[in-house]
Amino acid sequence: MKKFTLLVLSVFVGISVNAQNLLTNGDFEGGNVAWSGNAFNIQCDGGNCFNFADIAVAGQPFDVNLSQAGLDLTQGETYTLTFDASTDPTTANRTMIVGIGLSGAPFTANTATANLTDTTQSFEFVFSASFGDPNSRVLFDMGAETGVVVIDNVSLVVGGPVGGEPTEAAPTPPNRDPNSVISIYSDAYTDLPNVEFGAFSVGTQAITDREIGGDNFKEIDFAQPATGFLLVDWADIVDASAMTHFHIDYWTDTFLQTGMIANPKWSNHVGNMGETSAFELTNPVTTFGEWVSVDIPISEFDQGDPTQQRDALRQFILTVVGADAGTRKVFIDNIYLHDNTLNTNDFSAADISAYPNPVQNELNISAIENVNQITIYNILGQVVLQDAPNTSDVTLDVSQLTSGTYIARVSTDTGSQTLKVVKR
């Protein structure tokens, strides 16, 4: 699925992260309200409602129209129009005029052409209003060609996309032992064979290969309000029982930030006959406009199978959703499992202890030998606290940390150990 973006302005204008849809009943779930035009025809199928038009005779584009008027648009302001649309397999391909304009004479409008296929696509167009009127409208003119036009999830918001996309490559993964990594997608390691993004035509198909400075990464477009997900499959099961940590790098920057999550999930298929168990991580997105590296113990996954069974992994799923309707771009790279986050020497868990755990104010760490350094990471892999105590018994003030789960790396002369710490 391809996403078409028309820029009808020379400079983007940033908008509030809490941008609201200016349209009423944009998902057509509210019945026969707000919209007008001879193409206004709501149909519902499988619990989802949409606008359906079947153009039998071709004429002028405006001969068949769907509009929503009563919009107070401002001259010179930037507006972003998003929607999902498709035609039927018989037509296969056709065009439609879309845009914003006046509801009366002289019917001034800023428009663009959407190229429809028989696969549902998510469109995004950015317009700079050349007019201003409290009775402006959004318009879809589809009368120039015959065939079915299906429209859903229409949104109009003030402003254009913020940021947009990365300008630098994702962080380069460390040089790990190849035997300690199972890679789904990364230039740094050898990927599993037969990895397919958007497998079985399930989930989003808006997947684009990108490259910066020789580093390859993926652009994935997720359309809301429906829960969007990416399905990755590698055609056969793989035993990842020895892997202890999960890694992914992602980048997003969108004005549709409210309540956004990007939850990774692993699906186990014992016997290779379908999913037998799965485990998922709750991952709220709070950092925008830069690469975020998630590198955490698999034991931190908090949904689904509590044992994180991974002896027959077959699929990786990334679910993206938020409170605001619209299309979110997420760029991803370096998806892999590995058997030690910090690639340090192993030694007995009995050598180091941390207490109390859960902790509220002071965390005590005790070791049988001198502790050179303690580094505490949040679940995004970011350093939140660091100390070089040079003693075997350490007391850390963690009162300033927010409640949640952290990973403490404790380093001695002979190795390092990671400990899970829960902050109340």
C-alpha positions in Angstrom: 0.0 0.0 0.0 1.4 3.4 -1.0 0.8 6.6 0.8 0.4 9.7 -1.3 1.3 13.1 0.3 0.8 16.4 -1.6 2.4 19.5 -0.2 0.5 22.5 -1.2 2.7 25.0 0.8 6.3 26.0 0.9 6.8 25.9 4.7 5.3 23.5 7.2 3.6 25.0 10.2 3.9 23.2 13.5 0.7 22.4 15.4 -0.3 21.4 18.8 0.3 17.7 19.8 -3.4 17.7 20.9 -4.8 18.7 17.5 -8.5 17.9 17.2 -10.4 16.7 14.2 -12.4 19.6 12.8 -14.9 17.2 11.2 -18.0 15.6 12.7 -18.7 11.9 12.0 -15.4 11.4 10.1 -15.6 7.7 10.7 -19.3 7.5 9.5 -20.2 5.6 12.6 -22.7 8.4 13.7 -25.3 7.8 11.1 -26.6 10.2 8.5 -25.3 13.4 10.0 -22.8 16.2 9.2 -22.1 15.1 5.6 -24.0 16.0 2.4 -23.9 15.5 -1.4 -25.3 13.0 -3.8 -22.5 10.6 -2.9 -23.4 10.5 0.8 -24.3 6.9 1.4 -23.3 5.2 4.6 -23.0 1.4 4.6 -21.8 -0.9 7.4 -20.0 -4.2 7.2 -18.4 -6.3 10.0 -19.1 -3.6 12.6 -17.4 -0.8 10.6 -19.3 1.9 8.8 -18.0 3.9 5.7 -19.2 6.0 2.8 -20.0 4.0 -0.4 -20.6 5.4 -3.8 -21.0 3.6 -7.1 -20.6 6.0 -10.1 -22.3 4.5 -13.2 -21.8 7.4 -15.7 -18.7 9.5 -16.0 -19.0 13.3 -16.2 -17.5 16.3 -14.4 -15.7 15.5 -11.1 -18.2 17.7 -9.1 -21.2 15.8 -10.6 -20.8 13.2 -7.8 -19.8 14.8 -4.5 -19.4 14.1 -0.8 -18.9 17.2 1.4 -18.9 18.5 5.0 -19.7 22.2 5.2 -19.9 24.6 8.2 -16.1 24.6 8.8 -14.6 27.9 9.9 -11.3 27.9 7.9 -8.8 30.7 8.0 -7.1 32.1 5.0 -3.3 31.4 5.0 -3.7 28.6 7.6 -2.3 25.1 7.0 -4.7 22.1 7.2 -3.9 18.4 7.0 -6.6 16.1 5.4 -6.3 12.4 6.0 -8.6 9.6 5.0 -8.8 5.9 3.9 -10.1 5.1 0.4 -10.4 2.4 -2.2 -12.2 1.3 -5.3 -13.5 -2.1 -6.3 -11.5 -4.9 -8.1 -13.5 -4.4 -11.3 -12.4 -0.8 -11.6 -9.0 -1.5 -10.1 -7.7 2.0 -10.5 -9.4 5.4 -10.6 -8.9 9.0 -9.4 -10.8 11.4 -7.1 -10.5 15.1 -6.4 -10.1 15.9 -2.7 -9.6 19.2 -0.9 -10.9 22.1 1.1 -13.0 25.0 -0.3 -15.9 27.4 -0.1 -19.4 26.1 0.1 -20.8 28.8 -2.1 -19.8 31.0 -5.0 -17.1 31.5 -6.2 -16.4 28.0 -4.9 -12.7 28.7 -4.4 -10.9 25.4 -3.5 -7.5 24.0 -2.8 -7.5 20.4 -4.2 -5.4 17.5 -5.1 -5.9 14.1 -6.9 -6.0 10.8 -5.0 -5.2 7.7 -7.0 -7.4 4.9 -5.8 -6.8 1.2 -6.1 -8.7 -1.9 -4.9 -6.5 -2.0 -1.8 -7.5 0.4 1.0 -4.9 3.1 1.2 -4.3 5.8 3.8 -4.0 9.3 2.2 -2.6 12.5 3.7 -2.7 15.9 2.0 -1.5 19.2 3.3 -3.2 22.4 2.1 -2.6 26.1 2.7 -6.0 27.8 2.5 -6.2 30.5 -0.2 -9.6 31.6 1.3 -11.3 32.2 4.6 -14.9 31.6 5.5 -17.0 30.3 8.4 -18.9 28.1 6.0 -16.0 26.3 4.3 -16.0 22.6 3.5 -14.1 19.4 2.9 -14.9 18.0 -0.5 -14.5 14.7 -2.4 -15.4 15.0 -6.1 -15.6 11.6 -7.8 -17.8 12.0 -10.8 -15.1 12.0 -13.5 -14.8 8.2 -13.7 -17.0 5.2 -13.2 -16.6 2.7 -10.4 -17.0 2.3 -6.7 -15.4 4.7 -4.2 -15.2 3.8 -0.5 -14.2 6.5 2.0 -13.6 6.1 5.7 -11.8 7.7 8.7 -11.7 11.3 7.4 -9.9 13.8 9.5 -9.1 17.5 9.0 -6.7 19.2 11.5 -5.0 22.5 11.7 -1.4 22.5 10.8 1.0 20.2 8.9 3.1 17.3 10.0 5.7 18.1 12.8 9.2 16.8 12.2 8.3 14.1 9.7 11.1 11.6 9.4 14.6 10.9 10.6 17.6 12.6 9.1 20.2 10.2 10.6 20.6 6.5 10.9 19.6 4.5 13.9 22.3 3.7 16.5 24.8 1.1 15.4 24.3 -2.2 17.4 27.4 -3.5 19.3 29.6 -6.1 17.9 28.1 -9.2 19.5 28.9 -12.9 19.1 26.7 -14.1 16.2 25.7 -17.1 18.2 24.2 -14.8 20.9 21.9 -13.0 18.5 18.7 -13.9 16.7 18.0 -11.0 14.2 14.8 -10.3 12.5 16.0 -7.1 10.8 19.4 -5.4 11.2 22.4 -4.6 9.0 24.7 -5.4 11.9 23.7 -9.1 12.1 22.6 -11.9 9.9 18.8 -12.0 9.7 16.7 -15.1 9.9 15.9 -16.4 6.4 12.5 -15.7 4.7 11.6 -12.7 6.9 8.5 -11.1 5.5 7.1 -7.7 6.6 3.3 -7.5 6.2 3.1 -11.3 5.9 -0.1 -12.9 4.6 -1.4 -9.4 3.6 -2.5 -9.1 7.3 -2.2 -5.8 9.1 -0.7 -2.7 7.5 0.8 -3.0 4.1 2.1 0.5 4.0 5.8 -0.6 4.3 8.6 1.3 2.7 12.3 0.5 2.6 14.4 3.5 3.5 18.1 4.2 3.7 20.4 6.9 5.4 24.2 6.8 5.1 24.2 3.2 4.1 21.9 2.0 6.9 18.7 0.4 5.9 15.5 0.8 7.9 11.7 0.5 7.4 9.0 3.1 7.3 5.6 1.7 8.5 2.4 3.7 8.2 -0.3 3.0 10.8 -3.8 4.3 10.1 -6.1 5.0 13.1 -8.7 5.0 14.7 -8.6 1.2 14.1 -5.7 -0.5 16.0 -2.9 -0.7 13.5 -0.4 -3.5 13.6 2.6 -4.8 11.6 3.0 -8.6 11.2 6.4 -10.0 10.5 6.8 -13.7 9.7 9.8 -15.9 8.9 8.1 -19.1 7.6 9.5 -21.5 10.2 9.9 -21.7 13.9 13.2 -20.8 15.7 14.3 -21.7 19.2 15.1 -18.5 21.0 15.0 -20.0 24.5 18.6 -19.0 25.1 17.9 -15.3 24.3 17.4 -13.1 27.4 16.9 -9.6 25.9 14.9 -7.8 23.3 16.0 -4.9 21.2 14.3 -2.5 18.7 15.1 1.0 17.5 12.2 3.2 16.5 11.6 6.8 15.4 8.4 8.8 15.1 7.3 12.4 15.1 3.6 13.2 14.7 1.0 15.6 15.9 -1.1 12.5 16.7 0.8 11.9 19.9 -2.0 11.6 22.5 -2.0 8.2 24.1 0.3 6.7 21.6 1.7 3.2 22.2 4.0 1.0 20.1 3.8 -2.5 21.7 6.1 -5.2 20.5 4.9 -8.8 20.7 6.4 -12.2 20.0 4.3 -15.2 18.9 5.3 -18.8 19.7 4.1 -21.6 17.4 4.9 -25.0 18.9 4.6 -27.6 16.2 4.5 -24.8 13.6 0.7 -25.1 13.4 -0.4 -21.7 14.6 0.1 -19.5 17.7 0.3 -21.5 20.9 1.4 -18.6 23.1 2.6 -15.0 22.9 4.0 -12.3 25.1 3.8 -8.5 24.6 5.4 -5.4 26.1 3.4 -2.3 27.0 5.4 0.5 25.5 4.0 4.1 25.7 5.7 6.4 23.3 6.9 9.5 25.1 10.0 10.5 22.9 9.4 12.0 19.5 11.7 13.3 16.8 14.7 11.0 17.7 15.7 7.4 17.6 14.6 5.5 20.7 16.5 2.3 21.6 14.5 -0.3 23.6 16.9 -2.9 25.0 15.4 -4.8 27.9 15.2 -8.3 29.5 12.5 -10.4 27.9 11.2 -11.0 31.4 9.9 -7.4 31.4 7.2 -8.2 28.8 4.0 -7.7 30.8 1.2 -9.1 28.7 0.2 -12.6 27.5 2.3 -15.6 28.4 3.9 -14.9 31.8 6.6 -17.6 31.1 7.7 -15.8 27.8 7.9 -19.2 26.1 10.1 -18.8 23.0 11.2 -22.3 22.0 9.3 -22.0 18.7 9.1 -18.3 17.7 7.5 -17.7 14.3 6.2 -14.1 14.3 6.9 -10.6 15.5 4.0 -8.1 15.8 4.2 -4.3 16.4 0.9 -2.7 17.5 0.6 1.1 17.2 -2.5 3.0 18.3 -3.4 6.3 19.9 -6.3 8.5 21.0 -6.2 10.7 17.9 -7.5 9.4 14.5 -5.0 9.7 11.6 -2.0 8.1 10.1 1.2 7.7 12.1 4.6 7.0 10.5 6.9 4.8 12.6 10.5 4.1 11.4 12.0 0.9 12.8 15.4 -0.7 12.7 17.6 -3.3 14.5 14.9 -5.8 15.7 16.6 -8.7 17.4 16.9 -10.9 20.5 20.2 -11.5 22.3 21.4 -13.3 25.3 23.1 -10.5 27.2 22.2 -6.8 26.9 25.6 -5.5 28.0 27.7 -8.3 26.6 29.7 -8.8 29.9 31.0 -11.8 31.7 28.5 -14.0 33.6 28.8 -15.0 37.2 26.5 -16.3 39.9 23.4 -14.3 40.8 24.3 -15.1 44.4 27.4 -12.8 44.1 25.3 -9.6 44.1 22.1 -8.8 45.8 19.8 -5.7 45.8 17.3 -4.9 48.6 14.7 -3.8 49.4 13.1 -4.7 46.1 10.6 -3.2 45.4 12.3 0.0 46.7 10.9 3.4 47.7 13.8 5.7 48.7 17.1 3.8 49.3 18.4 0.8 47.3 21.1 -1.3 49.0 23.5 -3.3 46.8 25.8 -5.9 48.3 28.6 -7.9 46.5 31.3 -10.3 47.5 33.9 -8.1 45.8 34.4 -4.4 45.1 31.7 -2.7 43.0 33.3 -0.3 40.5 30.2 1.1 38.9 26.4 0.9 39.1 24.3 2.1 36.2 20.5 2.1 36.3 18.5 2.0 33.0 14.8 2.6 32.4 12.8 0.3 30.1 13.8 2.4 27.1 17.5 1.6 27.8 18.2 5.2 28.9 20.6 5.8 31.8 18.7 7.4 34.7 21.3 7.0 37.5 25.0 6.2 37.7 27.5 5.8 40.6 31.1 4.6 41.0 31.1 3.6 44.7 34.4 1.6 44.9 33.0 -0.5 47.8 31.3 -3.9 48.2 28.3 -2.4 50.1 26.4 0.5 48.4 23.4 2.6 49.3 21.8 4.5 46.4 19.2 7.3 46.7 16.5 6.4 44.2 13.8 8.6 45.6 13.8 10.8 42.5 13.1 8.0 40.1 9.5 7.6 39.0 7.6 4.5 39.8 8.3 1.6 37.4 10.7 -1.1 36.5 14.4 -0.5 36.0 17.5 -2.6 35.2 20.6 -2.1 37.3 24.0 -3.0 35.9 26.5 -3.8 38.7 30.2 -4.0 37.5 33.1 -5.5 39.5 36.7 -6.3 38.6 35.7 -9.8 37.3 32.4 -9.1 35.5 29.0 -7.5 35.5 25.5 -8.5 36.4 22.1 -7.1 35.6 19.3 -6.9 38.2 15.7 -6.1 37.9 14.7 -3.3 40.3 11.1 -2.2 40.9 10.6 1.4 42.2 7.4 2.2 44.1 
